[in-house]
Amino acid sequence: MTTLKKERFITDNKGRRKAVILDIKLYQEMLEDLEDLRLLAERQDEPTSSLEEVEKRLKASGLL
């Protein structure tokens, strides 16, 4: 993920930050990261497979 650069803040009349303006590329990367986290959370209770099991299945199907 890109580090924050030149983010700009919108403040109220007392100087309190109310909103932020981000570079569009950074914003899109953040949305992608959030989607990845959502998918991880959604699948956290699914059974896992070892690397060896995955390799065997891929070889058996001709994909590896």
PDB file of N, CA, C and O in Angstrom:
ATOM      1  N   MET A   1       0.842  -1.179   0.000  1.00  0.00           N
ATOM      2  CA  MET A   1       0.000   0.000   0.000  1.00  0.00           C
ATOM      3  C   MET A   1       0.885   1.239   0.000  1.00  0.00           C
ATOM      4  O   MET A   1       1.936   1.258   0.640  1.00  0.00           O
ATOM      5  N   THR A   2       0.472   2.231  -0.692  1.00  0.00           N
ATOM      6  CA  THR A   2       1.195   3.489  -0.768  1.00  0.00           C
ATOM      7  C   THR A   2       1.112   4.216   0.567  1.00  0.00           C
ATOM      8  O   THR A   2       0.082   4.183   1.241  1.00  0.00           O
ATOM      9  N   THR A   3       2.199   4.868   0.938  1.00  0.00           N
ATOM     10  CA  THR A   3       2.159   5.655   2.169  1.00  0.00           C
ATOM     11  C   THR A   3       1.403   6.957   1.911  1.00  0.00           C
ATOM     12  O   THR A   3       1.329   7.439   0.781  1.00  0.00           O
ATOM     13  N   LEU A   4       0.853   7.503   2.969  1.00  0.00           N
ATOM     14  CA  LEU A   4       0.096   8.746   2.830  1.00  0.00           C
ATOM     15  C   LEU A   4       1.020   9.881   2.439  1.00  0.00           C
ATOM     16  O   LEU A   4       2.045  10.111   3.082  1.00  0.00           O
ATOM     17  N   LYS A   5       0.660  10.576   1.400  1.00  0.00           N
ATOM     18  CA  LYS A   5       1.428  11.724   0.933  1.00  0.00           C
ATOM     19  C   LYS A   5       0.452  12.853   0.638  1.00  0.00           C
ATOM     20  O   LYS A   5      -0.550  12.659  -0.052  1.00  0.00           O
ATOM     21  N   LYS A   6       0.745  14.001   1.152  1.00  0.00           N
ATOM     22  CA  LYS A   6      -0.007  15.194   0.826  1.00  0.00           C
ATOM     23  C   LYS A   6      -1.514  15.043   1.032  1.00  0.00           C
ATOM     24  O   LYS A   6      -2.305  15.573   0.252  1.00  0.00           O
ATOM     25  N   GLU A   7      -1.907  14.326   2.072  1.00  0.00           N
ATOM     26  CA  GLU A   7      -3.332  14.311   2.363  1.00  0.00           C
ATOM     27  C   GLU A   7      -3.724  15.700   2.852  1.00  0.00           C
ATOM     28  O   GLU A   7      -2.942  16.395   3.501  1.00  0.00           O
ATOM     29  N   ARG A   8      -4.931  16.078   2.530  1.00  0.00           N
ATOM     30  CA  ARG A   8      -5.415  17.401   2.930  1.00  0.00           C
ATOM     31  C   ARG A   8      -6.657  17.215   3.777  1.00  0.00           C
ATOM     32  O   ARG A   8      -7.451  16.300   3.555  1.00  0.00           O
ATOM     33  N   PHE A   9      -6.809  18.093   4.745  1.00  0.00           N
ATOM     34  CA  PHE A   9      -7.931  17.990   5.659  1.00  0.00           C
ATOM     35  C   PHE A   9      -8.882  19.163   5.472  1.00  0.00           C
ATOM     36  O   PHE A   9      -8.468  20.286   5.183  1.00  0.00           O
ATOM     37  N   ILE A  10     -10.148  18.876   5.641  1.00  0.00           N
ATOM     38  CA  ILE A  10     -11.166  19.920   5.679  1.00  0.00           C
ATOM     39  C   ILE A  10     -11.499  20.108   7.153  1.00  0.00           C
ATOM     40  O   ILE A  10     -11.793  19.145   7.862  1.00  0.00           O
ATOM     41  N   THR A  11     -11.451  21.339   7.599  1.00  0.00           N
ATOM     42  CA  THR A  11     -11.676  21.612   9.017  1.00  0.00           C
ATOM     43  C   THR A  11     -12.899  22.506   9.206  1.00  0.00           C
ATOM     44  O   THR A  11     -13.340  23.205   8.295  1.00  0.00           O
ATOM     45  N   ASP A  12     -13.422  22.452  10.423  1.00  0.00           N
ATOM     46  CA  ASP A  12     -14.538  23.348  10.731  1.00  0.00           C
ATOM     47  C   ASP A  12     -13.976  24.699  11.172  1.00  0.00           C
ATOM     48  O   ASP A  12     -12.765  24.919  11.137  1.00  0.00           O
ATOM     49  N   ASN A  13     -14.852  25.584  11.580  1.00  0.00           N
ATOM     50  CA  ASN A  13     -14.401  26.930  11.939  1.00  0.00           C
ATOM     51  C   ASN A  13     -13.564  26.967  13.214  1.00  0.00           C
ATOM     52  O   ASN A  13     -12.978  28.000  13.539  1.00  0.00           O
ATOM     53  N   LYS A  14     -13.503  25.842  13.944  1.00  0.00           N
ATOM     54  CA  LYS A  14     -12.656  25.763  15.136  1.00  0.00           C
ATOM     55  C   LYS A  14     -11.353  25.019  14.859  1.00  0.00           C
ATOM     56  O   LYS A  14     -10.558  24.780  15.768  1.00  0.00           O
ATOM     57  N   GLY A  15     -11.146  24.658  13.602  1.00  0.00           N
ATOM     58  CA  GLY A  15      -9.905  23.986  13.229  1.00  0.00           C
ATOM     59  C   GLY A  15      -9.916  22.480  13.430  1.00  0.00           C
ATOM     60  O   GLY A  15      -8.887  21.826  13.263  1.00  0.00           O
ATOM     61  N   ARG A  16     -11.064  21.924  13.785  1.00  0.00           N
ATOM     62  CA  ARG A  16     -11.159  20.475  13.981  1.00  0.00           C
ATOM     63  C   ARG A  16     -11.304  19.789  12.629  1.00  0.00           C
ATOM     64  O   ARG A  16     -12.087  20.219  11.783  1.00  0.00           O
ATOM     65  N   ARG A  17     -10.547  18.729  12.438  1.00  0.00           N
ATOM     66  CA  ARG A  17     -10.602  17.992  11.184  1.00  0.00           C
ATOM     67  C   ARG A  17     -11.947  17.296  11.034  1.00  0.00           C
ATOM     68  O   ARG A  17     -12.403  16.604  11.945  1.00  0.00           O
ATOM     69  N   LYS A  18     -12.576  17.484   9.886  1.00  0.00           N
ATOM     70  CA  LYS A  18     -13.888  16.908   9.624  1.00  0.00           C
ATOM     71  C   LYS A  18     -13.878  15.951   8.444  1.00  0.00           C
ATOM     72  O   LYS A  18     -14.736  15.072   8.361  1.00  0.00           O
ATOM     73  N   ALA A  19     -12.925  16.101   7.527  1.00  0.00           N
ATOM     74  CA  ALA A  19     -12.843  15.248   6.344  1.00  0.00           C
ATOM     75  C   ALA A  19     -11.409  15.262   5.840  1.00  0.00           C
ATOM     76  O   ALA A  19     -10.603  16.112   6.220  1.00  0.00           O
ATOM     77  N   VAL A  20     -11.113  14.303   4.978  1.00  0.00           N
ATOM     78  CA  VAL A  20      -9.769  14.227   4.399  1.00  0.00           C
ATOM     79  C   VAL A  20      -9.884  14.055   2.885  1.00  0.00           C
ATOM     80  O   VAL A  20     -10.803  13.400   2.392  1.00  0.00           O
ATOM     81  N   ILE A  21      -8.958  14.639   2.171  1.00  0.00           N
ATOM     82  CA  ILE A  21      -8.880  14.483   0.726  1.00  0.00           C
ATOM     83  C   ILE A  21      -7.633  13.651   0.448  1.00  0.00           C
ATOM     84  O   ILE A  21      -6.526  14.015   0.846  1.00  0.00           O
ATOM     85  N   LEU A  22      -7.831  12.525  -0.246  1.00  0.00           N
ATOM     86  CA  LEU A  22      -6.736  11.606  -0.547  1.00  0.00           C
ATOM     87  C   LEU A  22      -6.509  11.517  -2.046  1.00  0.00           C
ATOM     88  O   LEU A  22      -7.412  11.771  -2.842  1.00  0.00           O
ATOM     89  N   ASP A  23      -5.297  11.155  -2.415  1.00  0.00           N
ATOM     90  CA  ASP A  23      -4.979  10.852  -3.801  1.00  0.00           C
ATOM     91  C   ASP A  23      -5.872   9.692  -4.244  1.00  0.00           C
ATOM     92  O   ASP A  23      -6.066   8.743  -3.484  1.00  0.00           O
ATOM     93  N   ILE A  24      -6.413   9.753  -5.453  1.00  0.00           N
ATOM     94  CA  ILE A  24      -7.357   8.737  -5.928  1.00  0.00           C
ATOM     95  C   ILE A  24      -6.724   7.348  -5.956  1.00  0.00           C
ATOM     96  O   ILE A  24      -7.392   6.361  -5.648  1.00  0.00           O
ATOM     97  N   LYS A  25      -5.448   7.260  -6.320  1.00  0.00           N
ATOM     98  CA  LYS A  25      -4.768   5.961  -6.356  1.00  0.00           C
ATOM     99  C   LYS A  25      -4.706   5.355  -4.954  1.00  0.00           C
ATOM    100  O   LYS A  25      -4.974   4.167  -4.774  1.00  0.00           O
ATOM    101  N   LEU A  26      -4.361   6.157  -3.988  1.00  0.00           N
ATOM    102  CA  LEU A  26      -4.311   5.684  -2.602  1.00  0.00           C
ATOM    103  C   LEU A  26      -5.695   5.242  -2.149  1.00  0.00           C
ATOM    104  O   LEU A  26      -5.836   4.200  -1.509  1.00  0.00           O
ATOM    105  N   TYR A  27      -6.706   6.018  -2.472  1.00  0.00           N
ATOM    106  CA  TYR A  27      -8.082   5.675  -2.104  1.00  0.00           C
ATOM    107  C   TYR A  27      -8.485   4.327  -2.711  1.00  0.00           C
ATOM    108  O   TYR A  27      -9.081   3.494  -2.029  1.00  0.00           O
ATOM    109  N   GLN A  28      -8.165   4.114  -3.974  1.00  0.00           N
ATOM    110  CA  GLN A  28      -8.503   2.850  -4.629  1.00  0.00           C
ATOM    111  C   GLN A  28      -7.767   1.680  -3.988  1.00  0.00           C
ATOM    112  O   GLN A  28      -8.341   0.605  -3.815  1.00  0.00           O
ATOM    113  N   GLU A  29      -6.498   1.883  -3.634  1.00  0.00           N
ATOM    114  CA  GLU A  29      -5.735   0.836  -2.950  1.00  0.00           C
ATOM    115  C   GLU A  29      -6.356   0.505  -1.595  1.00  0.00           C
ATOM    116  O   GLU A  29      -6.415  -0.658  -1.195  1.00  0.00           O
ATOM    117  N   MET A  30      -6.810   1.524  -0.905  1.00  0.00           N
ATOM    118  CA  MET A  30      -7.450   1.301   0.396  1.00  0.00           C
ATOM    119  C   MET A  30      -8.739   0.505   0.232  1.00  0.00           C
ATOM    120  O   MET A  30      -9.023  -0.381   1.038  1.00  0.00           O
ATOM    121  N   LEU A  31      -9.525   0.810  -0.803  1.00  0.00           N
ATOM    122  CA  LEU A  31     -10.751   0.051  -1.062  1.00  0.00           C
ATOM    123  C   LEU A  31     -10.438  -1.410  -1.376  1.00  0.00           C
ATOM    124  O   LEU A  31     -11.147  -2.307  -0.920  1.00  0.00           O
ATOM    125  N   GLU A  32      -9.389  -1.652  -2.147  1.00  0.00           N
ATOM    126  CA  GLU A  32      -8.987  -3.022  -2.460  1.00  0.00           C
ATOM    127  C   GLU A  32      -8.561  -3.759  -1.197  1.00  0.00           C
ATOM    128  O   GLU A  32      -8.908  -4.925  -1.011  1.00  0.00           O
ATOM    129  N   ASP A  33      -7.807  -3.083  -0.327  1.00  0.00           N
ATOM    130  CA  ASP A  33      -7.393  -3.695   0.936  1.00  0.00           C
ATOM    131  C   ASP A  33      -8.601  -4.031   1.806  1.00  0.00           C
ATOM    132  O   ASP A  33      -8.646  -5.093   2.428  1.00  0.00           O
ATOM    133  N   LEU A  34      -9.572  -3.132   1.849  1.00  0.00           N
ATOM    134  CA  LEU A  34     -10.784  -3.399   2.625  1.00  0.00           C
ATOM    135  C   LEU A  34     -11.546  -4.605   2.069  1.00  0.00           C
ATOM    136  O   LEU A  34     -12.069  -5.416   2.832  1.00  0.00           O
ATOM    137  N   GLU A  35     -11.607  -4.720   0.754  1.00  0.00           N
ATOM    138  CA  GLU A  35     -12.271  -5.866   0.135  1.00  0.00           C
ATOM    139  C   GLU A  35     -11.529  -7.153   0.474  1.00  0.00           C
ATOM    140  O   GLU A  35     -12.159  -8.170   0.765  1.00  0.00           O
ATOM    141  N   ASP A  36     -10.205  -7.123   0.442  1.00  0.00           N
ATOM    142  CA  ASP A  36      -9.415  -8.296   0.823  1.00  0.00           C
ATOM    143  C   ASP A  36      -9.705  -8.696   2.270  1.00  0.00           C
ATOM    144  O   ASP A  36      -9.875  -9.879   2.567  1.00  0.00           O
ATOM    145  N   LEU A  37      -9.759  -7.727   3.154  1.00  0.00           N
ATOM    146  CA  LEU A  37     -10.047  -8.012   4.567  1.00  0.00           C
ATOM    147  C   LEU A  37     -11.456  -8.579   4.742  1.00  0.00           C
ATOM    148  O   LEU A  37     -11.670  -9.473   5.560  1.00  0.00           O
ATOM    149  N   ARG A  38     -12.415  -8.061   3.974  1.00  0.00           N
ATOM    150  CA  ARG A  38     -13.776  -8.582   4.039  1.00  0.00           C
ATOM    151  C   ARG A  38     -13.814 -10.044   3.625  1.00  0.00           C
ATOM    152  O   ARG A  38     -14.469 -10.863   4.271  1.00  0.00           O
ATOM    153  N   LEU A  39     -13.114 -10.369   2.552  1.00  0.00           N
ATOM    154  CA  LEU A  39     -13.082 -11.756   2.084  1.00  0.00           C
ATOM    155  C   LEU A  39     -12.398 -12.671   3.092  1.00  0.00           C
ATOM    156  O   LEU A  39     -12.844 -13.797   3.313  1.00  0.00           O
ATOM    157  N   LEU A  40     -11.323 -12.197   3.701  1.00  0.00           N
ATOM    158  CA  LEU A  40     -10.652 -12.997   4.724  1.00  0.00           C
ATOM    159  C   LEU A  40     -11.583 -13.274   5.899  1.00  0.00           C
ATOM    160  O   LEU A  40     -11.663 -14.404   6.382  1.00  0.00           O
ATOM    161  N   ALA A  41     -12.275 -12.254   6.352  1.00  0.00           N
ATOM    162  CA  ALA A  41     -13.192 -12.426   7.482  1.00  0.00           C
ATOM    163  C   ALA A  41     -14.325 -13.378   7.125  1.00  0.00           C
ATOM    164  O   ALA A  41     -14.739 -14.196   7.947  1.00  0.00           O
ATOM    165  N   GLU A  42     -14.824 -13.269   5.903  1.00  0.00           N
ATOM    166  CA  GLU A  42     -15.917 -14.120   5.446  1.00  0.00           C
ATOM    167  C   GLU A  42     -15.509 -15.588   5.386  1.00  0.00           C
ATOM    168  O   GLU A  42     -16.336 -16.475   5.599  1.00  0.00           O
ATOM    169  N   ARG A  43     -14.241 -15.841   5.099  1.00  0.00           N
ATOM    170  CA  ARG A  43     -13.777 -17.206   4.892  1.00  0.00           C
ATOM    171  C   ARG A  43     -12.977 -17.763   6.055  1.00  0.00           C
ATOM    172  O   ARG A  43     -12.387 -18.836   5.932  1.00  0.00           O
ATOM    173  N   GLN A  44     -12.940 -17.064   7.179  1.00  0.00           N
ATOM    174  CA  GLN A  44     -12.067 -17.473   8.276  1.00  0.00           C
ATOM    175  C   GLN A  44     -12.397 -18.838   8.863  1.00  0.00           C
ATOM    176  O   GLN A  44     -11.519 -19.489   9.429  1.00  0.00           O
ATOM    177  N   ASP A  45     -13.632 -19.283   8.743  1.00  0.00           N
ATOM    178  CA  ASP A  45     -14.002 -20.579   9.325  1.00  0.00           C
ATOM    179  C   ASP A  45     -13.949 -21.722   8.321  1.00  0.00           C
ATOM    180  O   ASP A  45     -14.280 -22.859   8.658  1.00  0.00           O
ATOM    181  N   GLU A  46     -13.541 -21.434   7.104  1.00  0.00           N
ATOM    182  CA  GLU A  46     -13.432 -22.488   6.098  1.00  0.00           C
ATOM    183  C   GLU A  46     -12.208 -23.348   6.390  1.00  0.00           C
ATOM    184  O   GLU A  46     -11.203 -22.854   6.901  1.00  0.00           O
ATOM    185  N   PRO A  47     -12.294 -24.638   6.064  1.00  0.00           N
ATOM    186  CA  PRO A  47     -11.124 -25.504   6.284  1.00  0.00           C
ATOM    187  C   PRO A  47      -9.964 -25.078   5.376  1.00  0.00           C
ATOM    188  O   PRO A  47     -10.170 -24.529   4.293  1.00  0.00           O
ATOM    189  N   THR A  48      -8.765 -25.341   5.835  1.00  0.00           N
ATOM    190  CA  THR A  48      -7.580 -24.991   5.063  1.00  0.00           C
ATOM    191  C   THR A  48      -6.943 -26.251   4.483  1.00  0.00           C
ATOM    192  O   THR A  48      -7.248 -27.365   4.908  1.00  0.00           O
ATOM    193  N   SER A  49      -6.065 -26.063   3.519  1.00  0.00           N
ATOM    194  CA  SER A  49      -5.328 -27.164   2.906  1.00  0.00           C
ATOM    195  C   SER A  49      -3.848 -26.853   2.995  1.00  0.00           C
ATOM    196  O   SER A  49      -3.440 -25.694   2.923  1.00  0.00           O
ATOM    197  N   SER A  50      -3.044 -27.900   3.152  1.00  0.00           N
ATOM    198  CA  SER A  50      -1.599 -27.691   3.178  1.00  0.00           C
ATOM    199  C   SER A  50      -1.111 -27.415   1.761  1.00  0.00           C
ATOM    200  O   SER A  50      -1.810 -27.697   0.788  1.00  0.00           O
ATOM    201  N   LEU A  51       0.074 -26.871   1.655  1.00  0.00           N
ATOM    202  CA  LEU A  51       0.664 -26.603   0.350  1.00  0.00           C
ATOM    203  C   LEU A  51       0.786 -27.905  -0.445  1.00  0.00           C
ATOM    204  O   LEU A  51       0.538 -27.929  -1.650  1.00  0.00           O
ATOM    205  N   GLU A  52       1.164 -28.973   0.231  1.00  0.00           N
ATOM    206  CA  GLU A  52       1.317 -30.256  -0.442  1.00  0.00           C
ATOM    207  C   GLU A  52      -0.014 -30.736  -1.026  1.00  0.00           C
ATOM    208  O   GLU A  52      -0.051 -31.248  -2.144  1.00  0.00           O
ATOM    209  N   GLU A  53      -1.100 -30.574  -0.278  1.00  0.00           N
ATOM    210  CA  GLU A  53      -2.421 -30.983  -0.775  1.00  0.00           C
ATOM    211  C   GLU A  53      -2.823 -30.165  -2.003  1.00  0.00           C
ATOM    212  O   GLU A  53      -3.356 -30.708  -2.970  1.00  0.00           O
ATOM    213  N   VAL A  54      -2.570 -28.882  -1.959  1.00  0.00           N
ATOM    214  CA  VAL A  54      -2.906 -28.010  -3.087  1.00  0.00           C
ATOM    215  C   VAL A  54      -2.081 -28.397  -4.310  1.00  0.00           C
ATOM    216  O   VAL A  54      -2.612 -28.484  -5.417  1.00  0.00           O
ATOM    217  N   GLU A  55      -0.792 -28.627  -4.113  1.00  0.00           N
ATOM    218  CA  GLU A  55       0.058 -29.029  -5.238  1.00  0.00           C
ATOM    219  C   GLU A  55      -0.431 -30.346  -5.849  1.00  0.00           C
ATOM    220  O   GLU A  55      -0.466 -30.482  -7.072  1.00  0.00           O
ATOM    221  N   LYS A  56      -0.810 -31.315  -5.008  1.00  0.00           N
ATOM    222  CA  LYS A  56      -1.318 -32.587  -5.521  1.00  0.00           C
ATOM    223  C   LYS A  56      -2.571 -32.394  -6.364  1.00  0.00           C
ATOM    224  O   LYS A  56      -2.699 -32.982  -7.438  1.00  0.00           O
ATOM    225  N   ARG A  57      -3.502 -31.562  -5.871  1.00  0.00           N
ATOM    226  CA  ARG A  57      -4.733 -31.313  -6.625  1.00  0.00           C
ATOM    227  C   ARG A  57      -4.451 -30.608  -7.947  1.00  0.00           C
ATOM    228  O   ARG A  57      -5.051 -30.940  -8.969  1.00  0.00           O
ATOM    229  N   LEU A  58      -3.542 -29.636  -7.930  1.00  0.00           N
ATOM    230  CA  LEU A  58      -3.205 -28.921  -9.147  1.00  0.00           C
ATOM    231  C   LEU A  58      -2.521 -29.837 -10.170  1.00  0.00           C
ATOM    232  O   LEU A  58      -2.804 -29.759 -11.365  1.00  0.00           O
ATOM    233  N   LYS A  59      -1.625 -30.701  -9.693  1.00  0.00           N
ATOM    234  CA  LYS A  59      -0.956 -31.649 -10.595  1.00  0.00           C
ATOM    235  C   LYS A  59      -1.947 -32.637 -11.163  1.00  0.00           C
ATOM    236  O   LYS A  59      -1.890 -32.965 -12.348  1.00  0.00           O
ATOM    237  N   ALA A  60      -2.866 -33.123 -10.322  1.00  0.00           N
ATOM    238  CA  ALA A  60      -3.862 -34.105 -10.771  1.00  0.00           C
ATOM    239  C   ALA A  60      -4.794 -33.506 -11.822  1.00  0.00           C
ATOM    240  O   ALA A  60      -5.271 -34.212 -12.710  1.00  0.00           O
ATOM    241  N   SER A  61      -5.046 -32.227 -11.719  1.00  0.00           N
ATOM    242  CA  SER A  61      -5.940 -31.584 -12.699  1.00  0.00           C
ATOM    243  C   SER A  61      -5.172 -31.025 -13.890  1.00  0.00           C
ATOM    244  O   SER A  61      -5.775 -30.452 -14.798  1.00  0.00           O
ATOM    245  N   GLY A  62      -3.830 -31.186 -13.901  1.00  0.00           N
ATOM    246  CA  GLY A  62      -3.031 -30.722 -15.016  1.00  0.00           C
ATOM    247  C   GLY A  62      -2.737 -29.239 -15.007  1.00  0.00           C
ATOM    248  O   GLY A  62      -2.280 -28.697 -16.013  1.00  0.00           O
ATOM    249  N   LEU A  63      -2.985 -28.577 -13.910  1.00  0.00           N
ATOM    250  CA  LEU A  63      -2.752 -27.138 -13.830  1.00  0.00           C
ATOM    251  C   LEU A  63      -1.338 -26.794 -13.338  1.00  0.00           C
ATOM    252  O   LEU A  63      -0.924 -25.635 -13.363  1.00  0.00           O
ATOM    253  N   LEU A  64      -0.619 -27.812 -12.897  1.00  0.00           N
ATOM    254  CA  LEU A  64       0.738 -27.574 -12.402  1.00  0.00           C
ATOM    255  C   LEU A  64       1.675 -28.612 -12.945  1.00  0.00           C
ATOM    256  O   LEU A  64       2.869 -28.585 -12.644  1.00  0.00           O
TER     257      LEU A  64
END
